[in-house]
């Protein structure tokens, strides 16, 4: 049994809760020469350092207790916001293959739920891809494995003994399948990036299609943030100063009319001053197919 008394300076820590990226601590020092018997602070620790910060001291316990409570509430709200759209549910051992005598690098692995802090015990934090480390090799002496989360852009580290198993493909959740399909698509030769999104040329609009038909099947999508600077007064600040020429330069001047955004699976057509979501008909684009653009398509603007 660990009977070591935890202290921050001369303050004995009598209560603490770790949630999110920090631990909130409550301390007491009844011999404090200035009469500030109570303290509250934030505690952070990693492999390089540990520190108490944002420390408040007082002779009023209720004041300190209230501050402690408020900081906990702030941390809870912070975690709730960050985790709001994260996949829930827990991956169990029956959904995994054993890692015995197996190398893990490149594999989709599952971390034991109980080694994660309670607020992170969900499949979003359990499912990671092993990227290396001594522990990735089944016969290595070291146990560290380096991983990347698949539900967010962040790297982490675990130990081989933290791994529940290799996730069976039949138990891949929908969000994971979509992520892996997205990664595969991005590696394709035709995918290009523009404004922080990845686009795939997918269609050609028949040259005989009327401007009215095209206009009736286009929607302004403000969520992309891809429009000309001169539209900022109308739409708000853009993510990129869109130009028709700039978009086609990014896609290597392909003769395609219709593009799929891989991040949201919506279909778009480039207009003069913005990308429009497109719901109309088109024929499949073939990379080697040649097509002469009509001006009404190239410079279409509602």
TIMAR-520612 format. One record per atom (N, C-alpha, C, O): x, y, z. Coordinates in steps of 0.02 Angstrom, whole numbers, padded with zeros to 5 digits, always signed. Atoms other than C-alpha are relative to their C-alpha. Layout:
# residues N
XYZ ...
//
This chain:
# residues 302
+00042-00060+00000 +00000+00000+00000 +00044+00062+00000 +00090+00067+00040 -00039-00060+00005 +00070+00170-00049 -00025+00052+00050 -00081+00078+00043 +00020-00048-00053 +00066+00284+00105 +00037+00067-00007 +00033+00109+00037 -00038-00062+00010 +00175+00422+00032 -00048+00060-00004 -00099+00058-00039 +00041-00061-00001 +00103+00595+00065 +00021+00044-00059 +00080+00060-00067 -00013-00042+00058 +00089+00699-00092 -00003+00073+00021 -00049+00094+00056 -00003-00071-00019 +00139+00881-00074 +00015+00044-00060 +00049+00024-00107 -00019-00054+00046 +00147+01040-00176 +00031+00054+00044 -00005+00093+00076 -00032-00043-00050 +00276+01139-00080 -00014-00029+00069 -00002-00088+00081 +00019+00023-00066 +00216+01128+00100 -00074-00019+00005 -00097-00039+00058 +00071+00016-00001 +00036+01098+00051 -00010-00075-00012 +00013-00102-00062 +00018+00071+00007 -00027+00921+00077 -00060-00004-00047 -00112+00027-00034 +00055+00008+00047 -00137+00869-00070 -00052-00045+00031 -00039-00104+00045 +00053+00039-00032 -00302+00812+00005 -00054-00022-00050 -00095-00064-00034 +00048+00020+00051 -00403+00798-00156 +00027+00018-00069 +00061+00068-00077 -00021-00015+00068 -00370+00789-00342 -00041-00041-00049 -00061-00097-00035 +00033+00036+00055 -00456+00741-00503 +00035+00018-00065 +00045+00077-00080 -00032-00010+00065 -00370+00717-00670 -00053-00011-00054 -00081-00065-00060 +00047+00006+00056 -00483+00751-00818 +00025+00043-00058 +00044+00100-00048 -00026-00037+00058 -00433+00802-00993 +00076+00005+00003 +00110-00045+00018 -00072-00008+00005 -00259+00874-01008 +00034+00023+00065 +00094+00038+00064 -00031-00021-00063 -00231+00920-00825 -00036-00029+00060 -00093-00053+00055 +00028+00022-00064 -00261+00872-00645 -00011+00062+00043 +00033+00105+00048 +00015-00054-00047 -00344+00992-00524 +00011-00025+00070 -00015-00078+00089 -00018+00023-00067 -00275+00980-00347 -00023+00050+00053 -00025+00110+00041 +00020-00040-00058 -00334+01043-00178 +00047-00017+00057 +00055-00076+00074 -00049+00013-00052 -00205+01064-00038 -00013+00038+00064 -00051+00086+00065 +00008-00032-00065 -00193+01112+00145 +00067+00003+00036 +00106-00045+00036 -00060-00010-00041 -00052+01182+00254 -00019+00044+00060 -00017+00105+00056 +00025-00037-00058 -00115+01231+00427 +00055+00037+00037 +00041+00074+00084 -00056-00036-00031 +00060+01295+00475 +00025+00057-00044 +00078+00085-00030 -00022-00053+00045 +00071+01421+00335 +00009+00064+00039 -00038+00088+00071 -00015-00059-00041 +00155+01575+00413 -00042+00061-00018 -00051+00106+00023 +00039-00058+00022 +00049+01696+00312 -00075-00011+00008 -00116+00031-00010 +00070+00014-00011 -00114+01613+00357 -00038-00024-00061 -00099-00033-00059 +00031+00026+00061 -00147+01551+00179 +00000-00077+00004 +00042-00110-00026 +00000+00071-00017 -00194+01377+00238 -00022-00046-00057 -00010-00106-00055 +00030+00042+00051 -00277+01317+00079 +00024+00022-00070 +00037+00081-00082 -00023-00015+00068 -00225+01306-00103 -00038-00043-00051 -00062-00097-00035 +00025+00037+00057 -00292+01252-00272 +00048+00014-00058 +00073+00070-00066 -00046-00010+00057 -00186+01225-00426 -00012-00052-00054 -00049-00100-00046 +00001+00047+00056 -00166+01137-00593 +00065-00039+00000 +00119-00010+00009 -00060+00042+00001 -00046+00992-00604 +00006-00034-00068 -00041-00063-00093 -00014+00032+00064 +00034+00931-00765 +00065-00039+00006 +00112-00018+00040 -00060+00042-00004 +00160+00793-00789 +00008-00038-00066 -00040-00063-00094 -00015+00042+00057 +00246+00709-00935 +00068-00032+00013 +00093-00030+00069 -00063+00035-00010 +00407+00612-00964 +00058+00047+00015 +00110+00024+00040 -00055-00048-00009 +00512+00771-00954 -00006+00042+00063 +00045+00060+00093 +00007-00045-00057 +00438+00874-00813 -00067-00010+00035 -00112-00042+00008 +00063-00005-00035 +00303+00896-00683 -00003+00070+00031 +00047+00096+00054 +00005-00067-00026 +00235+01062-00625 -00070+00015+00026 -00120-00011+00002 +00062-00028-00024 +00101+01149-00523 -00004+00071-00028 +00045+00109-00025 +00008-00067+00028 +00032+01305-00606 -00069+00027+00018 -00112-00008+00044 +00064-00032-00013 -00110+01429-00591 -00022-00011+00072 -00080-00026+00086 +00013+00014-00071 -00096+01412-00402 -00033+00061+00034 -00012+00118+00024 +00034-00051-00039 -00214+01509-00290 -00001-00022+00073 -00019-00079+00087 +00000+00016-00071 -00195+01516-00100 -00047+00048+00037 -00059+00104+00013 +00047-00041-00037 -00314+01584+00032 -00008-00026+00071 +00009-00083+00086 +00018+00022-00067 -00366+01579+00214 -00072-00023+00003 -00097-00043+00056 +00072+00017+00004 -00544+01542+00157 -00008-00066-00037 +00000-00068-00098 +00006+00067+00031 -00575+01357+00125 -00057-00002-00050 -00050-00033-00103 +00057+00001+00045 -00745+01387+00045 +00019+00032-00067 -00001+00007-00120 -00023-00032+00062 -00666+01506-00081 +00042-00047-00042 +00033-00053-00103 -00044+00046+00035 -00533+01378-00125 -00040-00060-00027 -00029-00082-00083 +00041+00057+00021 -00660+01236-00133 -00043+00018-00060 -00053-00022-00106 +00041-00023+00056 -00770+01339-00248 +00042+00006-00064 +00020-00013-00118 -00045-00006+00058 -00623+01377-00363 +00017-00070-00026 +00018-00080-00087 -00014+00070+00019 -00578+01191-00363 -00058-00028-00041 -00048-00059-00093 +00060+00025+00034 -00757+01149-00413 -00008+00032-00068 -00024-00003-00117 +00008-00035+00064 -00762+01281-00550 +00052-00023-00051 +00036-00029-00111 -00052+00024+00047 -00598+01222-00626 -00017-00069-00026 -00005-00085-00084 +00021+00066+00022 -00663+01045-00630 -00055+00005-00053 -00055-00030-00103 +00054-00010+00048 -00819+01105-00719 +00027+00024-00067 +00004+00003-00120 -00031-00025+00061 -00712+01199-00845 +00033-00056-00039 +00027-00061-00100 -00033+00057+00032 -00611+01042-00880 -00051-00048-00029 -00041-00075-00084 +00053+00045+00025 -00768+00938-00898 -00030+00028-00064 -00040-00010-00112 +00028-00031+00061 -00840+01061-01025 +00049-00004-00057 +00030-00015-00115 -00052+00004+00051 -00675+01062-01118 +00002-00069-00032 +00006-00076-00093 -00001+00069+00025 -00675+00873-01132 -00064-00016-00038 -00062-00048-00090 +00064+00012+00034 -00860+00868-01178 +00001+00029-00070 -00022-00003-00118 -00004-00032+00066 -00828+00989-01321 +00045-00039-00047 +00028-00051-00105 -00049+00036+00041 -00675+00894-01383 -00026-00069-00020 -00010-00094-00075 +00022+00069+00012 -00762+00725-01372 -00070-00005-00030 -00094-00060-00043 +00070-00001+00021 -00934+00778-01435 -00012-00043-00061 -00061-00080-00063 +00011+00037+00062 -00914+00701-01608 +00042-00063-00005 +00045-00094-00058 -00041+00060+00001 -00798+00560-01559 -00043-00063+00005 -00093-00063+00041 +00039+00063-00004 -00862+00381-01586 +00001-00029+00070 +00053-00031+00103 +00006+00029-00066 -00925+00301-01427 +00001-00077-00005 +00009-00104-00060 -00002+00073-00001 -00931+00119-01374 +00070-00026+00013 +00119+00008-00002 -00065+00029-00019 -00792+00003-01314 +00013-00063-00041 -00032-00104-00051 -00022+00061+00035 -00696-00129-01412 +00020-00052+00051 +00058-00037+00097 -00014+00054-00048 -00687-00296-01320 +00045-00053-00032 +00056-00053-00093 -00050+00049+00022 -00566-00442-01332 -00026-00046-00055 +00012-00066-00099 +00028+00045+00051 -00685-00550-01436 -00001+00032-00070 -00013-00003-00119 -00001-00035+00064 -00673-00418-01574 +00071+00005-00028 +00082+00037-00080 -00070-00006+00018 -00485-00439-01587 +00033-00068-00010 +00012-00118+00018 -00045+00057+00005 -00354-00564-01643 +00058+00009+00048 +00077+00066+00063 -00056-00002-00047 -00212-00607-01526 +00062+00031-00033 +00072+00025-00093 -00062-00028+00026 -00046-00515-01544 +00060-00047+00014 +00116-00029-00003 -00054+00047-00016 +00055-00666-01485 +00039-00018-00062 +00011-00039-00113 -00046+00016+00055 +00206-00693-01598 -00014+00039-00064 +00000+00015-00119 +00016-00040+00060 +00148-00554-01715 +00034+00068+00004 +00038+00099+00057 -00025-00068+00005 +00232-00396-01774 -00060+00047-00010 -00109+00030-00043 +00057-00045-00002 +00119-00245-01752 +00005+00060-00046 -00045+00093-00059 -00008-00061+00041 +00191-00110-01865 -00047-00001-00060 -00049-00050-00098 +00047-00005+00055 +00059-00052-01987 -00069-00029+00014 -00115-00022-00026 +00063+00033-00017 -00079-00149-01899 -00047+00048+00037 -00025+00094+00072 +00050-00036-00038 -00242-00077-01832 -00009-00038+00066 -00036-00093+00066 +00001+00035-00064 -00231-00120-01648 -00047+00035+00048 -00068+00092+00037 +00048-00025-00050 -00342-00095-01496 +00035+00002+00068 +00066-00046+00089 -00029-00009-00066 -00285-00028-01328 -00052-00021+00053 -00111-00007+00046 +00044+00018-00056 -00357-00100-01167 -00035+00061+00027 -00003+00112+00040 +00039-00058-00023 -00496+00015-01109 +00021+00022+00070 +00024+00082+00084 -00014-00021-00069 -00446+00008-00924 +00065+00035+00010 +00076+00061+00065 -00061-00038-00011 -00276+00083-00952 -00008+00073-00022 +00036+00115-00010 +00017-00069+00019 -00358+00240-01023 -00037+00033+00058 -00072+00000+00096 +00039-00035-00051 -00427+00373-00909 -00075-00006-00017 -00093-00010-00075 +00072+00014+00011 -00617+00354-00886 -00032+00041-00055 -00073+00015-00093 +00033-00042+00050 -00663+00501-00997 +00020-00018-00070 -00011+00005-00118 -00023+00020+00067 -00567+00422-01141 -00010-00074-00015 +00020-00100-00062 +00012+00072+00012 -00629+00243-01128 -00053-00011-00052 -00109-00033-00038 +00044+00010+00057 -00707+00238-01299 +00041-00027-00058 +00103-00024-00058 -00035+00028+00058 -00665+00155-01465 +00042+00052-00036 +00092+00035-00068 -00037-00053+00033 -00606+00324-01530 +00072+00004+00026 +00117+00022-00012 -00067-00003-00030 -00458+00315-01411 +00033-00070+00005 +00093-00075+00014 -00028+00068-00001 -00438+00126-01410 +00032-00020-00066 +00084-00052-00068 -00023+00022+00065 -00415+00105-01597 +00055+00045-00026 +00045+00105-00037 -00057-00037+00026 -00244+00158-01659 +00036-00042-00052 +00024-00102-00058 -00042+00037+00047 -00122+00111-01796 +00072+00001+00026 +00098+00055+00041 -00069+00004-00023 +00049+00051-01741 +00047+00024-00055 +00044+00000-00112 -00047-00027+00049 +00187+00150-01829 +00072-00021+00013 +00116-00005-00027 -00068+00022-00014 +00340+00073-01747 +00014-00007+00074 -00032-00012+00115 -00020+00010-00069 +00439+00055-01587 +00025-00071+00012 +00006-00117-00025 -00027+00067-00014 +00533-00092-01511 -00056-00050+00015 -00052-00108-00005 +00054+00045-00018 +00372-00164-01444 -00042-00023-00059 -00082-00069-00052 +00036+00021+00059 +00303-00177-01620 +00023-00069-00024 -00014-00105-00058 -00027+00066+00019 +00415-00330-01645 -00011-00049+00057 +00006-00035+00115 +00020+00047-00053 +00357-00484-01551 +00059-00028+00039 +00051-00049+00096 -00058+00029-00034 +00533-00542-01508 +00051+00052+00023 +00108+00035+00039 -00046-00053-00022 +00609-00374-01461 +00002+00004+00076 -00044-00018+00110 -00007-00006-00073 +00671-00334-01286 -00041+00059+00026 -00067+00057+00081 +00038-00058-00021 +00586-00163-01278 -00075-00012-00009 -00096-00057-00044 +00072+00009+00004 +00399-00142-01258 -00037+00062-00027 -00097+00058-00039 +00033-00061+00023 +00364+00036-01319 -00025-00007-00072 +00011-00033-00115 +00027-00002+00069 +00251+00053-01471 -00025+00070-00014 -00058+00101+00028 +00023-00066+00021 +00219+00214-01564 -00061-00008-00045 -00064-00053-00087 +00065+00008+00034 +00045+00241-01632 -00026+00067-00025 -00005+00120-00003 +00038-00059+00021 -00067+00362-01724 -00074-00015+00009 -00098-00068-00008 +00072+00008-00005 -00248+00389-01682 -00030+00004-00070 -00004+00038-00114 +00032+00001+00066 -00365+00357-01827 -00063+00044-00001 -00093+00054-00053 +00059-00044-00001 -00507+00470-01768 +00021+00073+00006 -00022+00117+00005 -00025-00069-00004 -00396+00624-01751 +00074+00000-00019 +00106-00053-00019 -00069-00005+00021 -00227+00687-01808 +00045+00011+00061 +00062+00067+00078 -00042-00004-00060 -00121+00647-01657 +00037-00066+00008 +00009-00119-00004 -00041+00059-00012 +00019+00527-01615 +00004-00013+00075 -00007+00032+00116 -00003+00017-00070 +00041+00435-01451 +00047-00060+00009 +00075-00086-00039 -00044+00057-00016 +00140+00298-01364 -00034-00044+00052 -00064-00019+00100 +00023+00049-00049 +00089+00140-01273 +00054-00052+00010 +00108-00048-00020 -00045+00057-00008 +00173-00019-01214 -00035-00061-00031 -00096-00063-00036 +00030+00059+00033 +00148-00186-01299 -00050-00035+00045 -00101-00061+00022 +00046+00033-00046 +00065-00253-01142 -00065+00039+00010 -00110+00014+00043 +00062-00039-00002 -00067-00115-01158 -00048-00021-00056 -00106+00000-00057 +00038+00016+00061 -00129-00192-01322 -00047-00058+00013 -00027-00111+00035 +00051+00052-00008 -00291-00291-01316 +00004-00050-00057 -00006-00110-00047 -00005+00044+00058 -00267-00361-01491 -00001+00038-00065 -00002+00100-00065 +00006-00029+00067 -00273-00330-01678 -00073-00002-00019 -00104-00056-00019 +00072-00005+00014 -00446-00271-01728 -00018-00042-00062 +00012-00034-00115 +00024+00040+00056 -00538-00397-01838 -00037+00044-00049 -00073+00090-00029 +00030-00043+00051 -00595-00322-02002 -00077+00001+00003 -00108+00051-00012 +00073+00001-00004 -00774-00379-01975 -00027+00043+00056 -00088+00055+00061 +00021-00044-00054 -00778-00268-01822 +00024+00072-00010 +00021+00113+00036 -00018-00069+00013 -00712-00112-01905 -00063+00043+00004 -00111+00030-00031 +00058-00045-00001 -00834+00027-01858 -00002+00041-00064 +00047+00046-00100 +00010-00036+00063 -00905+00132-02000 +00049+00057-00008 +00075+00069-00062 -00045-00058+00005 -00798+00284-01958 +00071-00022-00018 +00106+00014-00054 -00067+00025+00016 -00639+00178-01969 +00004-00020-00073 +00052-00005-00108 +00002+00020+00070 -00689+00103-02136 +00004+00061-00045 +00041+00061-00095 -00001-00062+00039 -00721+00278-02204 +00069+00032+00002 +00093+00057-00049 -00067-00029-00006 -00554+00339-02138 +00050-00037-00044 +00091-00006-00078 -00047+00039+00040 -00460+00197-02222 -00013+00008-00075 +00033+00010-00115 +00018-00012+00070 -00555+00222-02385 +00025+00069-00022 +00048+00077-00079 -00024-00068+00015 -00512+00407-02377 +00075-00001-00012 +00100+00029-00059 -00072+00004+00007 -00328+00368-02352 +00020-00032-00067 +00067-00010-00100 -00014+00034+00063 -00330+00250-02501 -00013+00046-00059 +00026+00048-00107 +00017-00046+00055 -00416+00378-02611 +00051+00056-00006 +00069+00075-00062 -00048-00055+00001 -00295+00516-02562 +00065-00020-00034 +00099+00021-00065 -00063+00025+00030 -00150+00408-02621 -00007-00007-00076 +00043-00018-00110 +00010+00007+00072 -00227+00400-02795 +00031+00056-00039 +00039+00112-00013 -00035-00049+00041 -00143+00492-02937 -00041+00061-00017 -00014+00115-00030 +00042-00055+00022 -00293+00601-02977 -00022+00046+00056 -00049+00100+00043 +00022-00042-00056 -00327+00669-02803 +00048+00059+00009 +00108+00052+00003 -00040-00059-00012 -00268+00846-02769 -00029+00038+00059 -00087+00028+00078 +00021-00038-00059 -00278+00966-02622 -00011+00073-00019 +00027+00102-00057 +00014-00070+00011 -00356+01137-02625 -00039+00027+00060 -00090-00001+00080 +00034-00031-00057 -00404+01249-02480 -00005-00044+00061 -00051-00036+00101 +00001+00045-00057 -00363+01113-02354 -00044-00061-00009 -00052-00101+00037 +00042+00059+00015 -00477+00984-02438 +00030-00039-00058 +00071-00013-00096 -00023+00043+00054 -00444+00839-02555 -00057-00011-00050 -00113-00028-00030 +00051+00006+00052 -00537+00830-02720 +00020-00053-00051 +00079-00062-00066 -00010+00051+00051 -00558+00692-02848 -00043+00017-00061 -00103+00025-00054 +00039-00012+00061 -00610+00727-03029 -00045-00060-00013 -00021-00116-00018 +00045+00057+00009 -00766+00621-03057 -00049+00007-00058 -00078-00043-00079 +00053-00004+00051 -00877+00692-03194 +00008+00055-00051 +00044+00104-00040 +00002-00049+00054 -00905+00788-03354 -00074+00017-00014 -00115-00029-00022 +00067-00022+00016 -01062+00891-03388 -00007+00005-00076 +00036+00035-00109 +00011-00001+00072 -01132+00869-03563 +00000+00072-00026 -00033+00115+00004 -00006-00067+00027 -01091+01021-03669 -00067+00030-00019 -00074+00091-00022 +00066-00025+00020 -01274+01033-03721 -00044+00018+00060 -00099+00044+00052 +00040-00015-00060 -01333+01052-03540 -00009+00075+00007 +00038+00113+00000 +00015-00072-00003 -01418+01219-03517 +00027+00032+00064 +00035-00001+00115 -00023-00038-00058 -01354+01353-03400 -00053-00002+00055 -00037-00006+00114 +00054+00000-00049 -01526+01354-03316 +00000-00065+00040 -00010-00064+00100 -00001+00064-00034 -01514+01168-03276 +00057-00002+00051 +00048-00024+00108 -00057+00000-00045 -01341+01189-03202 -00013+00045+00060 +00000+00026+00117 +00013-00048-00053 -01393+01341-03102 -00051-00028+00051 -00044-00016+00111 +00052+00028-00044 -01546+01249-03032 +00026-00058+00042 -00007-00080+00089 -00028+00058-00037 -01434+01108-02971 +00065+00019+00036 +00106-00025+00049 -00058-00021-00038 -01303+01211-02882 -00022+00033+00066 -00074+00065+00069 +00014-00027-00066 -01298+01262-02699 +00064+00031+00027 +00118+00002+00022 -00058-00031-00032 -01182+01383-02611 +00014-00036+00066 -00029-00038+00110 -00019+00037-00061 -01089+01283-02477 +00048+00042+00042 +00108+00043+00029 -00041-00045-00042 -01027+01404-02344 +00048-00039+00045 +00098-00012+00069 -00041+00039-00047 -00953+01262-02239 +00071-00011-00026 +00117-00020+00013 -00066+00010+00029 -00807+01241-02360 +00046+00060+00012 +00106+00051+00024 -00041-00060-00007 -00747+01420-02344 +00042+00014-00061 +00094+00047-00057 -00038-00009+00062 -00688+01418-02525 -00037+00047-00046 -00082+00027-00083 +00028-00050+00045 -00733+01578-02613 +00050+00057-00009 +00100+00060+00027 -00045-00057+00015 -00652+01735-02684 +00000+00050+00058 -00049+00056+00095 -00005-00051-00052 -00591+01871-02567 -00055+00053-00006 -00078+00081+00044 +00050-00051+00010 -00718+01988-02644 -00069-00020+00027 -00115+00020+00029 +00062+00024-00030 -00856+01879-02567 +00003+00001+00076 -00046-00018+00109 -00006+00002-00073 -00791+01900-02390 -00051+00044+00036 -00074+00028+00090 +00051-00043-00030 -00910+02043-02355 -00068-00033+00001 -00110-00020+00044 +00064+00034+00006 -01053+01931-02408 -00003-00063+00042 -00053-00077+00076 +00000+00066-00032 -01002+01762-02335 +00040-00003+00065 +00030-00048+00106 -00047+00005-00057 -00871+01803-02203 +00069-00019-00025 +00079-00027-00085 -00070+00014+00018 -00685+01764-02200 +00006-00070-00031 -00017-00119-00003 -00010+00064+00034 -00636+01627-02323 +00061-00036+00027 +00101-00008+00064 -00059+00040-00018 -00509+01487-02298 +00055+00008-00052 +00114-00003-00038 -00048-00010+00054 -00426+01525-02464 -00030+00049-00049 -00091+00049-00060 +00024-00046+00052 -00438+01661-02595 -00010-00040-00065 +00036-00047-00105 +00016+00043+00057 -00524+01553-02725 +00002+00038-00066 -00022+00094-00071 +00007-00022+00069 -00499+01580-02910 -00011-00062-00042 +00013-00116-00027 +00013+00056+00046 -00561+01471-03051 +00065-00027-00028 +00075-00088-00032 -00064+00020+00028 -00388+01468-03127 +00042-00037+00052 +00073-00088+00037 -00039+00031-00053 -00307+01426-02960 -00023-00070+00015 +00018-00115+00027 +00026+00067-00013 -00422+01278-02933 +00022-00048-00054 +00044-00104-00039 -00020+00046+00054 -00385+01205-03104 +00076-00009-00004 +00099-00061-00027 -00072+00010-00005 -00199+01235-03082 +00016-00053+00052 +00061-00094+00042 -00011+00049-00053 -00209+01133-02921 -00015-00071-00024 +00017-00118-00002 +00017+00067+00024 -00290+00989-03014 +00035-00016-00066 +00014-00059-00104 -00041+00012+00059 -00160+00997-03151 -00038+00013-00065 -00027-00020-00116 +00037-00022+00059 -00279+01083-03272 -00039-00055-00035 -00043-00056-00096 +00040+00054+00029 -00385+00927-03297 -00062+00029-00034 -00084+00084-00017 +00059-00023+00037 -00532+00942-03415 -00065-00020+00034 -00118-00017+00003 +00059+00022-00037 -00653+00881-03282 -00043+00059+00021 -00018+00115+00030 +00048-00051-00023 -00810+00979-03231 -00022-00010+00072 -00037+00038+00107 +00030+00018-00064 -00866+00889-03074 +00051-00033+00045 +00089-00077+00023 -00051+00024-00047 -00762+00853-02919 -00032-00022+00065 -00078+00010+00091 +00025+00024-00065 -00794+00752-02762 +00049+00020+00054 +00110+00008+00048 -00042-00016-00057 -00729+00817-02597 +00003-00061+00045 -00049-00086+00068 -00007+00062-00038 -00660+00668-02502 -00016+00009+00074 -00035-00039+00107 +00013-00010-00071 -00682+00748-02331 -00075-00004+00016 -00093-00028+00070 +00072+00001-00017 -00872+00766-02343 -00042-00039-00051 -00103-00043-00043 +00033+00041+00052 -00915+00658-02497 -00050+00039-00043 -00089+00009-00080 +00043-00040+00042 -01007+00804-02578 +00032+00012-00068 +00093+00005-00076 -00023-00011+00069 -00994+00845-02763 -00003+00074-00015 -00050+00108+00004 -00006-00072+00014 -00940+01017-02827 +00018+00013-00072 +00047-00029-00107 -00025-00025+00063 -00917+01115-02985 +00032+00069+00012 +00005+00109+00050 -00033-00064-00009 -00794+01261-02995 -00032+00054-00042 -00040+00047-00103 +00029-00058+00035 -00874+01428-03040 +00052+00056+00000 +00110+00046+00018 -00048-00055+00007 -00796+01598-03067 +00026+00023+00068 +00086+00038+00075 -00020-00029-00064 -00794+01653-02884 -00006-00046+00059 +00013-00027+00115 +00004+00047-00056 -00829+01499-02779 -00012-00070-00027 -00028-00080-00086 +00019+00068+00017 -00853+01311-02778 -00073-00009+00019 -00093+00006+00075 +00070+00014-00014 -01036+01263-02792 -00010-00075+00010 +00017-00116-00027 +00022+00069-00006 -01108+01102-02725 -00046-00014-00059 -00088+00027-00077 +00037+00016+00060 -01184+01012-02875 -00041-00063+00010 -00016-00113+00035 +00045+00057-00009 -01335+00895-02874 -00028-00026-00066 -00071-00069-00068 +00026+00019+00065 -01363+00877-03061 +00033-00061-00030 +00073-00095+00003 -00026+00058+00035 -01321+00744-03188 +00068+00015-00033 +00084+00072-00048 -00065-00004+00034 -01150+00711-03264 +00020-00070-00020 -00005-00119+00007 -00026+00066+00018 -01058+00570-03348 +00069-00009+00032 +00104+00039+00047 -00062+00016-00036 -00909+00483-03270 +00060+00027-00037 +00064+00023-00099 -00061-00027+00028 -00742+00565-03298 +00052-00054-00007 +00063-00093+00039 -00055+00046+00010 -00603+00462-03373 +00063+00042-00011 +00064+00089-00049 -00060-00040-00001 -00427+00525-03348 +00028+00015-00069 +00054+00069-00081 -00030-00009+00066 -00376+00502-03528 -00049+00031-00051 -00031+00046-00108 +00050-00027+00047 -00537+00569-03603 +00013+00073-00013 +00027+00111+00033 -00009-00070+00018 -00520+00732-03697 -00068+00034-00005 -00116+00004-00029 +00063-00036+00004 -00654+00863-03685 +00014+00075-00008 +00058+00102+00025 -00006-00073+00009 -00672+01042-03746 -00051+00033+00045 -00111+00019+00039 +00045-00033-00046 -00746+01152-03610 -00038+00055-00036 -00010+00093-00076 +00038-00058+00024 -00886+01269-03656 +00005+00055+00051 +00010+00041+00111 -00009-00056-00045 -00872+01442-03582 -00053+00004+00053 -00040+00027+00109 +00054-00005-00049 -01040+01429-03495 +00014-00046+00059 -00008-00032+00115 -00018+00044-00056 -00971+01285-03391 +00060+00028+00037 +00062+00030+00098 -00062-00021-00030 -00801+01356-03362 -00008+00061+00044 +00023+00066+00097 +00007-00063-00037 -00857+01527-03302 -00070+00006+00031 -00092+00062+00045 +00068-00003-00027 -01029+01481-03232 -00001+00035+00067 +00039+00020+00112 +00009-00034-00063 -01085+01596-03094 -00073+00021+00005 -00102+00048-00041 +00070-00019-00009 -01257+01622-03022 -00005+00074+00019 -00059+00100+00028 
//
